[in-house]
Amino acid sequence: MLTLQAADVRRTMRLFKKFIKILCVVFGLVLLSVVAILMGESYEVISKANNGLDTKVEVKMLFGKKLSETAINSKGFYNGEFKSWHLFKKKVQQCLDQMKKNILSERIQEIAKTVGIDTLGFASASKFTDYALIHSKRKSPKLSLPDAETIIVAGIYIGGVTLPSWSNSWYGRTSRLYLSGYFLDIVKPLRPIVSYLRKEGYKAIICDSSTSEGSIVPLKLAAIRAGLGWQGKHSLLVTKKYGTFLALGGIVTNAIIEHNTEEEPNRCMRCDRCQIACPMGALNQPHVLNRAKCLSNQLQTNFLTEEAQEVMGNRVADCEICQDACPWNKKHLKNPLETKLTISFRKKIEEWEALFYLPNLVKITKEGYQEKFSSINTEILYEVFYRNVKIALDKNRT
């Protein structure tokens, strides 16, 4: 009789333990469901269990209005995968952390799309050990934001920002980047993203070369780290989809967002068309720009050599000769992508062409220059710009 009672007790204890485990699972499901409803997104996280089995925590939502599915494969729980409730909570927390990363990433990409950003990447905010300027604060994002975790790199396609009159020597020629309004960095379109991050309790700083503090990130290297493209032999960023025609911008933040971990392979291989095309020999060393020789650089500074004057043609502010020669830009030269910026710029072509007619442009005053060109924020001095215009016009008159 006593043996029978002991057996009953043991059976009852086993059932009780099983009941407690089931309660733990149910509680975990409820916790996940509540958090998922509040976050209002759809995510799937699969993490490896201690014994090699998969524990799948899947939460699918419809914009926070309806919980469509919440499921957890708790088979591993009963096989001893979770030795305690604390281990189970740890697994749940890992899932929630991943969900939070995904929510930030997706929301940022949604905002980017609405403001006309064409591509976006996320990179680790670690030091750029291969950055040439070793004493610059740009070598490490943490010098600007000590607890920096992520660099958000934004790209806006500028391939459609071009004037048909550039082929006419009586019209001043610039570049796509010059006319895009992002000659220095993308800034204004990034402000809604920064506002969102700050609203969520994070710190965020925009990389803005036009400020007194200057640029805080080497954007080209950050873009490569973020997986957007590779560095061409002309030293510019090259991407499969956009060629070299991307204006870049960046945000440094302490928000932890899933980073890209695999960089694009360099696809230039044996191609050297950009090097051959450069009239100044500024690309004699692959991937390294000799800024002193570069025509673009000389057209923006007080230093303009006789050699540069000989080859500048009708260029008055910038040069794209190496980009025109790049095979990755071939399709964009013929048929630019239909992006938000491409479409909006078409409405301004007539106005820009009238402005860049050299006989008219040479009459522009300093005040007129500031009025007409302040919106594109190039920081090229009036005296430098006027010098270029006069040289280009004189070439046509001789």
Residue pairs with C-beta under 8 A, 6 or more apart in sequence:
21 77
21 78
24 77
24 85
24 88
25 72
25 74
25 77
25 88
28 72
28 88
28 89
28 92
29 70
29 72
31 92
32 57
32 59
32 70
32 72
32 92
32 95
32 96
33 59
33 67
33 70
35 96
35 99
36 43
36 59
36 61
36 67
36 70
36 99
37 61
37 64
37 67
38 64
39 61
39 64
39 99
39 100
39 103
40 61
40 63
40 64
40 65
41 61
41 64
41 99
41 102
41 103
41 106
42 59
42 60
42 61
42 62
43 58
43 59
43 98
43 99
43 102
43 103
44 56
44 57
44 58
44 59
44 60
45 56
45 57
45 58
45 94
45 95
45 98
45 99
46 54
46 55
46 56
46 57
47 54
47 55
47 57
47 91
47 94
47 95
48 54
48 55
49 55
49 76
49 81
50 81
51 76
51 79
51 80
51 81
53 75
53 76
53 79
53 81
54 73
54 76
55 72
55 73
55 74
55 76
55 81
55 91
56 71
56 72
56 73
57 72
57 91
57 92
57 95
58 69
58 70
58 71
58 72
59 69
59 70
59 99
60 67
60 68
60 69
60 70
61 67
61 68
62 68
76 82
77 88
82 88
82 91
101 256
101 257
101 258
102 258
104 197
104 200
104 255
104 257
105 122
105 257
105 258
107 196
108 120
108 152
108 193
108 196
108 197
108 257
109 120
111 192
111 193
111 196
112 120
112 154
112 189
112 193
114 192
115 189
115 192
116 156
116 189
116 339
116 340
116 341
117 154
117 155
117 156
117 186
117 189
118 155
118 156
118 157
118 242
118 246
118 339
118 340
119 154
119 155
119 157
119 228
119 239
119 241
119 242
119 246
120 152
120 153
120 154
120 155
121 152
121 153
121 155
121 223
121 226
121 227
121 228
121 260
122 150
122 151
122 152
122 153
122 226
122 257
122 258
122 259
122 260
123 150
123 151
123 153
123 222
123 225
123 226
123 227
123 259
123 260
124 149
124 150
124 151
124 225
124 259
125 141
125 142
125 145
125 148
125 149
125 150
125 151
125 252
125 253
126 140
126 141
127 139
127 140
127 142
128 138
128 139
128 140
128 218
128 221
128 222
130 221
131 138
131 139
131 218
131 221
133 139
137 143
137 144
137 216
138 215
138 216
138 217
138 218
139 218
141 148
141 151
141 216
141 217
141 252
142 148
143 216
144 205
144 213
144 216
144 217
144 252
145 203
145 205
145 252
145 253
145 254
147 203
147 254
148 252
148 253
148 254
149 253
149 254
149 255
149 256
149 257
150 252
150 253
150 254
150 255
150 256
150 257
150 259
151 217
151 222
151 225
151 226
151 250
151 251
151 252
151 253
152 190
152 193
152 250
152 251
152 253
152 257
153 219
153 222
153 223
153 226
153 228
153 248
153 249
153 250
154 186
154 189
154 190
154 193
154 248
154 249
154 250
154 251
155 186
155 223
155 228
155 239
155 242
155 246
155 247
155 248
155 249
156 180
156 182
156 186
156 189
156 246
156 247
156 249
156 339
156 341
157 242
157 245
157 246
157 337
157 339
157 341
157 342
158 176
158 177
158 180
158 182
158 245
158 246
158 247
158 341
159 176
159 242
159 243
159 245
159 329
159 332
159 336
159 337
159 342
160 176
160 336
160 337
160 338
160 339
160 341
160 342
160 343
160 345
160 346
161 176
161 177
161 179
161 180
161 341
161 342
161 345
162 176
162 179
162 336
163 171
163 173
163 179
163 349
163 352
163 353
163 356
164 349
164 353
165 171
165 353
165 356
165 357
166 173
166 314
168 314
169 313
169 314
169 392
169 395
169 396
170 314
170 357
170 358
170 359
170 396
171 314
171 353
171 356
171 357
171 358
172 314
172 315
172 316
172 317
172 356
172 357
172 358
172 361
172 388
172 389
172 392
173 313
173 314
173 315
173 316
173 356
174 315
174 316
174 317
174 318
174 356
175 296
175 317
175 318
175 319
175 320
176 245
176 320
177 183
177 247
177 318
178 317
178 318
178 376
178 378
179 345
179 352
179 376
180 247
180 341
180 345
180 376
181 375
181 376
181 377
182 247
182 248
182 249
183 318
183 376
183 377
183 378
183 379
184 208
184 209
184 210
184 377
184 378
184 379
185 206
185 207
185 208
185 209
185 210
185 215
185 219
185 247
185 248
185 249
185 250
186 247
186 248
186 249
187 206
187 208
187 210
187 249
189 249
190 206
190 249
190 250
190 251
191 206
193 204
193 251
194 204
194 205
194 206
194 251
197 203
197 204
197 251
197 253
197 255
198 204
200 255
202 253
202 254
202 255
203 253
203 254
204 251
204 252
204 253
204 254
204 255
205 216
205 251
205 252
205 253
206 249
206 250
206 251
207 215
207 216
207 217
207 219
207 249
207 250
207 251
207 252
208 215
209 215
210 377
210 379
216 252
217 250
217 252
219 248
219 249
219 250
220 231
220 235
220 236
220 237
220 248
222 250
223 229
223 237
223 246
223 248
224 230
224 231
224 237
224 263
224 264
225 260
225 263
226 259
226 260
227 260
227 262
227 263
227 264
228 237
228 239
228 246
228 264
229 237
229 238
229 239
229 240
229 246
229 264
230 237
230 238
230 263
230 264
230 265
230 266
230 267
230 268
231 237
231 238
231 266
231 287
232 238
232 244
232 268
232 274
232 287
232 326
232 328
233 268
233 271
233 272
233 274
233 275
233 283
233 286
233 287
234 244
234 274
234 275
234 278
234 283
234 289
234 322
234 323
234 326
235 283
235 287
235 288
235 289
236 244
236 322
236 323
237 244
237 246
237 248
238 244
238 267
238 268
238 326
238 328
239 246
239 264
239 328
240 264
240 267
240 328
242 332
242 337
243 323
243 326
243 328
243 329
243 331
243 332
244 323
244 326
244 328
244 329
245 323
245 329
245 332
267 328
271 327
272 286
273 325
273 326
273 327
274 283
274 322
274 323
274 325
274 326
275 283
275 284
275 286
275 322
276 325
277 321
277 322
277 324
277 325
278 295
278 321
278 322
279 295
279 311
279 321
280 293
280 294
280 295
280 298
280 307
280 308
280 311
281 290
281 293
282 289
282 290
282 291
282 293
282 294
282 295
283 289
283 290
283 322
284 290
291 297
292 303
294 319
295 308
295 311
295 312
295 315
295 319
295 321
296 318
296 319
298 304
298 305
298 308
299 308
299 312
299 315
299 316
299 317
299 318
299 319
299 384
299 388
300 317
300 318
300 378
300 380
300 384
301 384
302 383
302 384
304 387
304 388
304 391
309 391
312 319
312 388
312 391
312 392
313 392
313 395
314 358
314 392
314 395
314 396
315 388
315 392
316 356
316 361
316 385
316 388
316 389
316 392
317 378
317 380
317 385
317 388
323 329
324 333
336 342
354 360
355 361
355 372
358 389
358 392
358 393
358 396
359 393
361 389
361 393
362 386
362 389
362 390
362 393
364 372
364 386
364 389
366 382
369 382
369 385
369 386
370 382
373 385
